[in-house]
Amino acid sequence: MRKRAGEADEERLVRQVAKGDRAAFEELYRRTAPWLAVRLRRRCADEQLVAEVMQETYLAVWRAAGAFAGSTVGGTAVGWLWTIAARRLVDAFRRRAHHAEPPPAAAFPDAAPAAEDEALSASVGGDVGDALRSLAPELRQVLQALVLDGLSVREAAVLLGLPEGTVKTRARRARIAMRKALA
């Protein structure tokens, strides 16, 4: 498989960052920050949290660029960057959940549907939408990450805080349930 020119450039930039090159770090940030911010915002509507995760991600990149294995293990620089960001986002969600009170929606059973569910129903309608909404939340979450968000199994596992095998199992169970519901 041949790499596109941008992937090679970004890998080169990460290697230069590992050597302490600030200009390379600034260029890497300029190229990847807009894409990374959009991807994080798809998972988190809290702008402050997204900004915090972005800062933690690029700090980790600066500190750990020397650990980037890159194409020698079949990885890409942007994939590595996304993995760091996804882990930081999961950590931020866990910190927030640990320090938070029960959500107000738990006290009001007639609360409005989550924004994600509304967006899902708007983008996927008809029988497919009904079948998707009938899935157990943990199955729907995996299917959304893999199919609708286009994440790899590894990315979904990192983002959801699950082992890759669990993601694969839930995806298979979700697909079987969808087939049955649509038959």
Buried (B, 14 or more C-beta within 10 A) or exposed (E): EEEEEEBBBBBBBBBBBBEEBEEBBEBBBEBBBEEBBEBBEEBBEBEEBBEBBBEBBBEBBBEBBEEBEBEEEEBBBBBBBBBBBBBBBBEBBEEEEEEEEEEEEEEEEEEEEEEBEEEBBEEBEEEEBEBBBEBEEBBBBBBBBBBBBEBBBBBBBBBBEBEEEBBBBBBEBBBEBBEEBEE
